[in-house]
Amino acid sequence: MNLRELSEQLGLSQTTVSRALNGYPEVNEATRKRIQDFADQHNYKPNQRAKSLATGRSMQIGHVIPFSTQHEMVNVVFSDFIAGAGEVYAKNGYDMLLSVVNDENEIGAYSELARKGSVDGVIVHGPTRDDPRIALLQDLKIPFFVHGRSSDVTTNYNHLDVNNKRAFARATEFLLDLGHTRIGLINGLERMDFAQRRRDGYEAALRDRGIAPDPAIMRSAEMTEPYGHQATAELLELEDAPTAFIASSIVPALGVRRAVEERGLTVGKDVSIICFDDAISYMPNGAGEPIFTATRSSVRHAGRRCAELLIASIQSPQAEPLSELWEAELVVGRSTGPAPKKA
């Protein structure tokens, strides 16, 4: 169905229908809703360029992607986040603009997007504890939304985060309740805010039970399967090796499991494993009963929600900053069991 046919069936002029669908303010709300509902029923979409001209918006959301493979956000978790956000963008008539840049050019890329008016807003990924991008974007006066938090930034800003500290405290408490006292930590890059919060939760739970955290059984690196394997293999060589591990993602947890099994040990009996599970759609934690005991929160759902809240912020620029803190769900799988008795 084209614009002329849509207008004829509604009994309205093409100008009125076009202005309603493209966001012109002079069309009253009742008429706009009637036209939009009818257009949706007949799967009619207005021309995006016309809509941009009408609203003064680019109808694009920006994501700046550092080129370095050592960046925590360029991984399978990021892909699932983008998939969730993309669903919301499409539903609301927005396109996604991905800017891939060298790490040293990341800050400048945000300034360039603002200068060109290329996007109506941006989503910030992988915040550090004192992330300079937040102050920059506030100065540029471009709507933005942070996936995560920056602990040392004191100004208010739009963000959504998981309660990472509590998630890892719960995971540690679960293992402590099973009798484990030597619990290895296979963490992400601790310059990232989420990883530092996870370590804080782990250490706090140990101290609450009178156990001093031991740096000798903690590791921090990019969350890959080989990293999980190598770190675990090294820790299992210790005289007082851990009887349990907490991994910062299901990806290194697979490496933890591989290292355990290579030593002829049984996961859930000789060594227990808990991980954080982002509920990655193409890397599920089992089909039915979970493979890993995990603290779980869907990153695809987070992508959808961040996109929804950013669009709300774009549409209401004077509104107070929006923020949400989600609690992770603890799911029990086959990877945990009581601490083995000492010989």
N, C-alpha and C positions, 0 to 999 in steps of 0.2 A: 504494500500500500504506500502511495506517495502522498505528499503534502496536500495536493489538490483533492484527492479522493478522501483523505481524512477530513478536510475542511467541509466538503460537501455532505458527508455523513453526519457531521456534528451540527451542520447548519450555521457555520460561522465562517468569517472571512479567513483567507490564508494568512493574512497579516496577523490577525488575532491569535490563530493557532500557533504560528511560528514564534510570536513574541512570548506566548505562554510557555512553550516548550523550551525556549532558549533563555528564560530567566529574566525577561524584562519586568521591571517593577510595576508598570502601570496596569497590568492585568490583575483583576481582583482575585482573591484566593479561591473563591468558590468556582469561578470559571477555570482557573488554572488547574484545580484538582479534577474537574470534570474532563478537561482535555487530556491531562496526564493519565488518568485512569483509562480513558478510551484508547489512548496511544499504547499503553502497556498491554491492553487486551489484544491489540492487533500487531504487537511487536514492532511498533514504529519507533525509530530512533532519529532524533534531530541531527543535523550536520554539526560536528564538533567545532569546526571553525566558526560557524555562525554563533554557536553557544558561547565560545570564548569571547567573541566580539561583543556579545550582549552583556556578559557578566563582568568583563574586564579581567577575566582569569585565564590562565594558560590551560587549565583542566589537566594538569600534570602534577604528580607527586614525585619528589626526587629521593634517590638513595645514592649516596656516595660510597663507592667500594674501593678501599685501598688495594693496590695490586699485589702486595706482598702475601705470600702463602703463609706467613707466620702470624697472620691476624686471625684471632679466634672466630670472627664472624663469617669468614669465607669458608664455610663447611656445609655439611648436609643439614645442620640445624637451621642455618641461614636460608637455605633453599626452601625449607618447609615454611618458615616465617613469610618469605616472599610470596609463596603460593597462597597463604591465607590472606595476606594484605591485598593481593591481586584480585581476589574474589570481590572484596569490598570496593576496590577502585572501579572495577568493571560495572558493578551494580549502580554506582553513583556517577558514571560517565567520566571517570578519570583514567588517564593513561599513566604508566609508570616510566620514569626516566632514570636509567641506571648510568651513573658516571663512574667509570673505572679509571683510577688515577694512581700514580706513584704515591707511596706513603707520605713523602715529604711535601706533596702537593695537595694533600687532603683538605687542609684548612682553606687554602686558596680556592679550591673547587666550590666551597659553599659561598664564598664572596662572589665568584663568577656567576653562579646560579641566581643570586640576588640581583646582581648588576644587570643581567640580561632579562630578568623577569621570566626565566624559563619554567619555573615551577610555582605552584601556589603554596607549597609546604614541603618539608622534608622529614624523613624519619632518621634518627640518629641511632646507630647500632654500636654495640660493644663499648659502653661508656667506661672510662677509667675513673679512679676515685676523685680526681680533680680535673674533670674533662674541660679543656679550653673551648671546645666547640659550643658549649652551652652559652657562655658569655658572648662569644662571637655572634651566634644566631640571634641572641637577644638584642645585640647592638644593631644587627642588620634588619631587625624588625620583620623577620620572615617567620611565619608559623612553623613550628617544629614539634616533634614528639619523640621522646627518648624511650627506646626499648631497654629497660633497665633503670639504674639510678647511678648518680655520681655522689658518693657519700660526703665529699668535702665541699660541694657546691651548696651555698646557703640560700641562694635566691629560689623563688618558686618557679617551676617549669613543668610542662606537660610530661608525664611519664607513666609507664606501667612496668611493674617488676614483680617477680616471684620473691617470697620471703625466703631467700637463700640461706640466711643464717639459721632460721628455724628448721628448714628442711634438713640441713646437715646435722643440726643438733639432734633431731628426731632419729635420723639414720644411725648416728653414733650411740644414742641411748638404746636403740633397738638391739644393737650388737652387744652393748654392755649388759643388757638384761639377759642375753644368751650366754654370758660368762666370758666374753672376749675382753681382754685387757690390752692386748697388743694389736692395735688397729692401724693399718697403713692408710695414708691419704694419697690418692692419685688425683691431684687437682689440676685445674686449668691454669692458664697464665695469670699469676696473681697481681699483675699490674691492672688487670681487669677487675672492676668493682664486684661483679658477681662471684668471682673466684675468691677474693679476699673475704667476702661475707661468708662463703661456705667454709673456709678455713676457720674463721672466727667461731662459727657454730660448732664445728668439730672440736676445737680446743676448749670451748666453754663447757661442752658436755663432759669431756674428760675431767676437767678441773672440778666440776660439780660432784664427781664420784671419787675425788681425791687422787686422780691419776695425772701426773705431770706430762704434758704433751712432749713427745720426743721428736725433734727435727730429723733424726736419723731415719725415721720411717715415713717421712713426708716428701712428696715430689710435686713439682709444678712445671708444666710445659704445655705446648699446644696439644689439644685433645684429639689424638689420633690412636688408631689401634696399635701401631708399632710402639708408640710411647708407652701405652698401658702395659704392653708385653715386656718391654725392656725394663721399665721401672719395677715391675713385679718380680721379674726374674732376679734382679739385683737384690731386692729386699728379702726374697726367699732364701738367699744365700747367707743371710745374717745368722749368727749363732742363736739369737733370740728373735727369730723371724715372726712377723705378724701372723696371727691366725685368722685375720679378717682384713678386708680392704673396702674402702669407700672410694668410688670413682666418680668424677665430676660429670660424666656423660656415659651413655650406653656404648659409645664408640670406643673409648679406652677400656671400658669394662670387658669388651670382647677380647682385648689384648690381655687383660688380667686373667681371664678364664683360660686363655691359651697357655699362658705361662704356668698356671697352676697345674693344668692337665699334662703338660710336658714333663713335669716332675713326678708324674704318676700319682698325683693327689686327686682327691674327689672333691669337686665344688659342692658346698653345702654340708659336707661331712668333715673333711680335713681342713678346708679353708672356706670361709664365708665371704660373699661379695654383695655389696649394695651399691647401686649407682643412682645418679639422677637421670630420669627418663623424660626426654622432651616429647614423648609420644610421636616420634617421627613416623609419618604415614607409610613410608616405604622401608622402614627398619623397625618393625613392631617388636615389642618385648614379648614374643611368643604369641600363639594363637589359642586363646583360652587361658590356661594357667600361665602366669608370667614366668619367663625364664629367670629373670633377676628380681630379687627383692629391690624395690626402688621407691624413691620419692618422685612423683610424676606430676607434670604440668604440661599441657599441650602447647608447643610453640606455634603450631598453625593457628590455634585459637587465639594466641597472643597476637599473631600477625593481623588477624581479622579485627581484633579489638583496638589495637593501635591505630589501624587505618580508620576505623569508625570514629575514634576520639579525635584524630587529627583533622578529619573532614569537619567534625563538629566545631573544632577550634577555628578552622578557616572560615566557616559560615558565621561564626559569632566571635570576631576578633577581640571584642572588649570583655569577653567573659573571663572569669577567674581560671587559672591553670587547672587542668584536669589530671588526676592521678589515681591509680589503683594499685593495691598490693595484694597479690594472690597467694593463698596458701597451697602448698604442694600436697598431693594425696600420697599416703604411704600404702603401697601394695606389696603383699608378701608373695614371693616366688620360691623357686626351688634352690636358689643360690645361697641360702642362709640356714644355719643350724647351730646347735649348742657348741660351745668351744670344746675342742678335743681335750681329753684328759692327758696330762703330762705323763710321760713314761716314768 
